[in-house]
Amino acid sequence: MTFSITTWNINSVRLRMPIVQQFIIRNQPDILCLQEIKCQEPEFPYQPLRDLGYEHIIVHGQKGYHGVAIASRIPLSEDHRQNYCNVGDARHISALFGMGSRRIRVHNFYVPAGGDEPDRTINPKFGHK
């Protein structure tokens, strides 16, 4: 069984949903991983994705920034969220998919740039990478 995964740092899923819809119609990915969705779960635009056949959607959202989501045509059996750096940012979600007799776990991360100075002692945000 072959399948396709698309990953996209969307920088506001609600603002860019028309572009997402166009992309999906043209490219037909089986699994869509979005980063920087910039909304909480209740505000996530589930219906436009469901209308395009993505019935399986998990969201780890955060108001105003960060946030990740996975939308899939393939059923998923569980999701997991990891709190990296212990700062409470919604930067990770994973899902387990059944692929025939095999299973695959897809991880979706948002990793920020962390600033210009790659030193945690000078730039604490770099430690969030």
Phi, psi and omega in degrees: 000128175254152178207165180236145177237131174245137175237140188209123170278099193276336179053059178101093183293324180293320180292325187254012182304321177301323178290321177299315180300315178299316180299314181298315181299320181286320191252339175053049177292149177283323181231133180240118177255124181245140175239157181056051181288336174059041174203160176275169184305315182296335181267356182293137181280075182296315191299316179301326178286320178297323179298337179261010175098005179265081184282341187249107186226129172235143186226135169238092190258164178210137184293125170085334179198171184058208179089139180223156179210152172234126175242136187216148169273342181267131179302141175246147186256342178198163172226160181218142178235128180249134179262081179290146179069358178052040178248358176080008179283142180276084186240001182213142168206146176223158180220149178255125183245142173269126179237086185064237179272358181251161175234147180225138176257126177253125176257137178238117182244146163249118180244111182289162180299321176085006177094176186277338185259108184279053181219119183296331181287329179269323186232093182302331180294335179297332177293347179275355179287000000 
